[in-house]
Amino acid sequence: MKVSGTLSGFNNSIVDMSVYIDNPLSGFELTAMETGNGTRYNIFSFSGSEGYIYDQSGRFFGGYKSGVPFDIQAHYNYTGTKITYYFDDQLICNNIDPIVASKSIDSIEFEKYGNSTISVSISGVIS
């Protein structure tokens, strides 16, 4: 089931995501985007499958297991069009390109299964 939430349009921002996956075999997809007027621009995404976590380029960077929440923090530099992300407070990747640049984060979409949950907080410059 896909769930989503809307945010104020943020440019330079820090997105904190705490994720709990009910069953590692079920997987997940998490996408930050800009939406409006029938458009959708994905800015960054993370996915999980069978206990492994990948970034938008398909790069494996971490793991998860049932009943143990994990945190992903993404720093979106709208001005410099780069993303830096952390997994459980450890720097994983610095200055990667967003999927689509020069867009503001105003929505988060979470493809979840079972009782999986996500908690999101965002801070930064509102567009």
C-alpha positions in Angstrom: 0.0 0.0 0.0 1.3 3.5 -0.9 1.0 6.2 1.8 2.1 9.8 1.3 2.3 13.0 3.1 2.6 16.6 2.0 5.1 19.1 3.3 5.6 22.8 2.8 7.9 23.1 -0.3 11.4 22.9 1.0 14.5 23.9 -1.0 17.8 23.4 1.0 16.7 20.9 3.6 17.4 18.0 6.0 14.9 15.2 5.8 14.9 12.8 8.8 13.2 9.4 8.2 12.7 6.8 10.8 11.6 3.5 9.2 10.2 0.4 10.7 9.7 -2.6 8.4 7.3 -5.3 9.5 8.7 -8.1 7.4 12.1 -7.8 5.7 11.0 -10.0 2.8 8.2 -7.6 1.9 10.5 -4.7 1.1 9.8 -1.0 0.8 10.2 2.1 -1.4 10.6 5.6 -0.1 10.6 8.7 -2.4 10.9 12.4 -1.8 9.3 14.5 -4.6 7.8 17.7 -5.8 4.2 17.4 -7.0 1.5 19.7 -8.3 -0.8 20.3 -11.2 -0.6 16.7 -12.3 3.2 16.6 -12.2 5.6 14.5 -10.2 9.3 15.1 -10.0 11.2 12.5 -7.9 14.2 14.1 -6.0 15.6 11.1 -4.2 14.6 7.6 -3.3 15.6 4.6 -1.2 14.3 1.1 -1.4 14.7 -2.2 0.5 14.4 -5.8 -0.5 14.9 -8.9 1.6 16.8 -7.0 4.3 19.0 -4.9 2.0 18.8 -1.2 1.4 19.6 0.6 -1.8 19.8 4.3 -2.9 18.3 5.7 -6.1 21.3 4.5 -8.2 20.9 0.9 -7.0 23.9 1.2 -4.6 23.6 -1.2 -1.6 24.5 0.6 1.6 22.8 -1.0 4.6 20.5 -3.6 5.9 17.4 -3.9 8.1 15.6 -6.6 10.0 12.1 -7.2 11.3 11.2 -5.2 14.4 14.3 -3.0 14.4 13.8 0.6 13.2 16.5 2.4 11.2 17.1 6.0 10.3 18.0 7.6 7.0 18.8 11.3 6.9 19.1 13.1 3.6 20.6 16.6 3.2 19.2 18.2 0.0 21.3 21.1 -1.3 18.8 22.7 -3.7 21.2 25.5 -4.6 24.1 23.1 -5.4 21.8 20.3 -6.7 23.4 17.6 -4.5 22.2 15.1 -1.9 24.2 13.7 1.0 22.7 10.9 3.1 23.4 9.1 6.3 22.3 5.7 7.6 21.9 5.4 11.3 24.0 8.5 11.8 26.9 7.3 9.6 27.8 9.2 6.4 27.1 6.9 3.5 27.3 9.1 0.4 28.3 12.7 -0.2 27.2 14.9 -3.0 25.2 12.6 -5.3 23.0 14.0 -8.0 19.2 14.2 -7.4 17.0 12.2 -9.7 15.5 15.6 -10.9 17.3 18.8 -9.9 16.0 22.3 -9.1 12.8 21.0 -7.5 11.5 21.6 -3.9 10.5 18.7 -1.6 6.8 18.9 -0.9 5.8 15.2 -0.6 7.1 11.9 0.7 5.7 8.6 -0.6 6.2 5.3 1.2 5.3 2.0 -0.4 4.7 -0.2 2.6 3.6 -3.7 3.4 1.9 -5.1 6.5 2.5 -3.0 9.6 5.5 -1.1 8.3 5.7 2.6 9.3 7.7 5.7 8.6 8.1 8.9 10.6 9.4 12.0 8.7 10.5 15.4 9.8 12.0 18.0 7.6 13.7 21.3 8.3 15.3 23.9 6.0 14.4 26.7 3.7 10.8 26.9 2.5 10.6 27.8 -1.1 
